[in-house]
Amino acid sequence: MAILLIAGIIIIVVLVLIVIAIWNALVSLRNNAKKAWADIDVILQMRHDALTKLIDTVNAYMKYEKGVMTQITQLRSQWESIPQNDVQSKINTSNQISAALKNLFAVAENYPDLKADNTYMQLQQTIMNLESQLADRREFYNQAVTDLNIRVQQFPYNAFAGMMHFKPMPLYQVPETEKSDVKVNLNVP
């Protein structure tokens, strides 16, 4: 009888230790993914601040390009209103802002005075650097999320993940429009 009691206690202790190990692994992976998102969010906030200055600078030159400026302003406001924990909406809006910035920089090519403006050039360079940092952070975020998502779906983790309210997180994916081939016209007039 004593041997059965000891064996039962050992089995319970081992099971408790397994659950604790699974919990700790899932918490660690989730926190890594959240930290990676927080790093992205910092860069997005820096880009948001630079956009405010860029919009003010560009508005003085681009009186006839209101559509581009309106789109960026609306997307910036939309990004501000998204709750911090709505990662997918922030990802989608960030991708739209990136596309709008590319459009803005393309339209700015038609304004030589704007291209020569030091403030504009500095802001454009700042935003381009932030976009580059954002691309690097997306990679780290996607790796952290992939690690979490794999664990949440692997046995025995998946048996406990649902009970512990662990869910897969969204990857930061590049929109299809940014994956398409760039058409280059080499015909020189």
C-alpha positions in Angstrom: 0.0 0.0 0.0 2.8 2.4 0.9 4.5 1.6 -2.4 1.3 2.5 -4.4 1.0 5.7 -2.4 4.6 6.7 -3.1 4.2 5.8 -6.8 1.1 7.8 -7.0 2.8 10.8 -5.4 5.7 10.5 -7.8 3.4 10.3 -10.8 1.5 13.4 -9.6 4.7 15.3 -9.0 6.1 14.4 -12.5 2.8 15.4 -14.1 2.8 18.7 -12.2 6.4 19.3 -13.3 5.6 18.6 -16.9 2.7 21.1 -16.8 4.9 23.7 -15.2 7.6 23.1 -17.8 5.0 23.4 -20.6 3.5 26.6 -19.0 6.9 28.2 -18.7 7.9 27.3 -22.2 4.7 28.8 -23.6 4.9 31.9 -21.5 8.5 32.4 -22.6 7.6 32.1 -26.3 4.6 34.3 -26.0 6.7 37.0 -24.2 9.4 36.8 -26.9 6.7 37.4 -29.5 5.2 40.3 -27.6 8.7 41.8 -27.1 9.4 41.5 -30.8 6.0 43.2 -31.5 6.9 45.9 -29.0 10.2 46.5 -30.9 8.2 46.9 -34.1 5.7 49.2 -32.4 8.5 51.5 -31.3 9.7 51.9 -34.9 6.1 52.4 -36.1 5.7 55.2 -33.5 9.0 56.8 -34.7 7.8 56.6 -38.3 4.5 58.1 -37.2 6.3 61.0 -35.6 8.5 61.5 -38.7 5.3 61.3 -40.9 3.8 64.3 -39.0 6.9 66.4 -39.9 7.0 65.1 -43.4 3.4 65.9 -44.0 3.9 69.5 -42.8 7.0 69.9 -45.0 5.4 68.4 -48.1 2.1 70.3 -47.8 3.9 73.5 -48.5 5.1 72.2 -51.9 2.5 69.8 -53.1 -0.6 71.9 -53.2 -2.0 69.8 -56.1 -1.3 66.4 -54.7 -3.9 66.4 -51.9 -4.9 62.8 -52.5 -1.6 61.4 -51.5 -1.3 63.6 -48.4 -4.9 62.9 -47.4 -4.4 59.1 -47.7 -1.2 59.3 -45.5 -3.0 61.5 -42.9 -6.0 59.2 -42.8 -3.8 56.1 -42.4 -1.8 57.8 -39.7 -4.9 58.6 -37.8 -6.3 55.1 -38.3 -3.0 53.7 -36.9 -3.3 55.9 -33.8 -6.8 54.6 -33.1 -6.0 50.9 -33.2 -5.8 49.3 -29.8 -2.3 48.2 -28.8 -3.3 44.5 -28.6 -4.9 44.4 -32.1 -1.7 43.3 -33.8 -3.3 42.2 -37.1 -4.9 45.6 -37.6 -1.6 47.4 -36.8 0.1 45.1 -39.3 -2.4 45.8 -42.0 -2.4 49.6 -41.5 1.4 49.6 -41.3 1.6 47.9 -44.7 -0.8 50.5 -46.1 1.3 53.3 -44.8 4.4 51.8 -46.3 2.7 51.6 -49.7 1.5 55.2 -49.4 5.0 56.4 -48.5 6.3 54.8 -51.7 3.7 56.6 -53.6 4.5 59.9 -51.9 8.2 59.6 -52.6 7.4 58.8 -56.3 5.1 61.8 -56.6 7.7 64.0 -54.9 10.0 63.3 -57.9 7.8 65.8 -59.8 8.7 68.7 -57.4 12.4 69.7 -57.8 12.1 72.4 -55.1 10.8 69.8 -52.6 13.6 67.3 -53.5 16.1 70.1 -52.8 14.6 71.0 -49.4 17.0 69.9 -46.6 14.2 69.1 -44.2 12.4 67.0 -46.7 15.6 65.1 -47.6 16.4 64.5 -43.9 12.8 63.3 -43.2 12.8 61.1 -46.3 16.1 59.5 -45.2 14.8 59.1 -41.6 11.7 57.3 -42.9 13.7 55.1 -45.3 16.0 54.1 -42.3 13.0 53.4 -40.2 11.5 51.3 -43.0 14.7 49.3 -43.1 14.7 48.8 -39.4 11.1 47.8 -39.6 12.0 45.1 -42.1 14.7 43.7 -39.8 12.3 43.7 -36.8 9.6 42.0 -38.9 12.0 39.1 -39.3 12.6 38.8 -35.6 8.9 39.1 -34.9 8.0 36.4 -37.4 10.6 34.1 -36.0 9.3 34.6 -32.4 5.7 34.1 -33.6 6.6 31.0 -35.6 8.3 29.5 -32.5 5.2 30.2 -30.4 2.8 28.9 -33.1 4.7 25.7 -33.6 4.7 25.0 -29.8 1.0 25.8 -29.5 0.3 23.2 -32.2 2.8 20.5 -31.1 2.0 17.6 -28.8 1.9 17.7 -25.7 1.9 21.5 -25.7 -1.3 21.7 -27.7 -3.1 19.6 -25.1 -2.4 22.3 -22.5 -2.2 25.5 -24.7 -6.0 25.7 -25.2 -6.7 25.3 -21.5 -4.1 27.9 -20.7 -5.5 30.4 -23.3 -2.5 30.3 -25.6 -3.4 31.0 -29.2 -1.4 31.4 -32.3 -0.3 34.9 -33.2 -0.4 36.5 -36.7 2.7 36.7 -38.8 3.8 40.1 -40.1 3.3 39.4 -43.8 4.2 41.7 -46.7 1.2 42.5 -48.9 1.0 40.8 -52.3 1.3 44.2 -54.1 4.8 44.6 -52.7 5.8 41.1 -53.9 5.1 41.7 -57.6 7.8 42.3 -60.1 8.9 45.8 -60.7 8.6 46.8 -64.4 11.7 48.5 -65.7 11.6 50.5 -68.9 15.1 50.8 -70.4 13.9 52.6 -73.5 15.8 55.9 -73.4 14.1 58.7 -75.4 
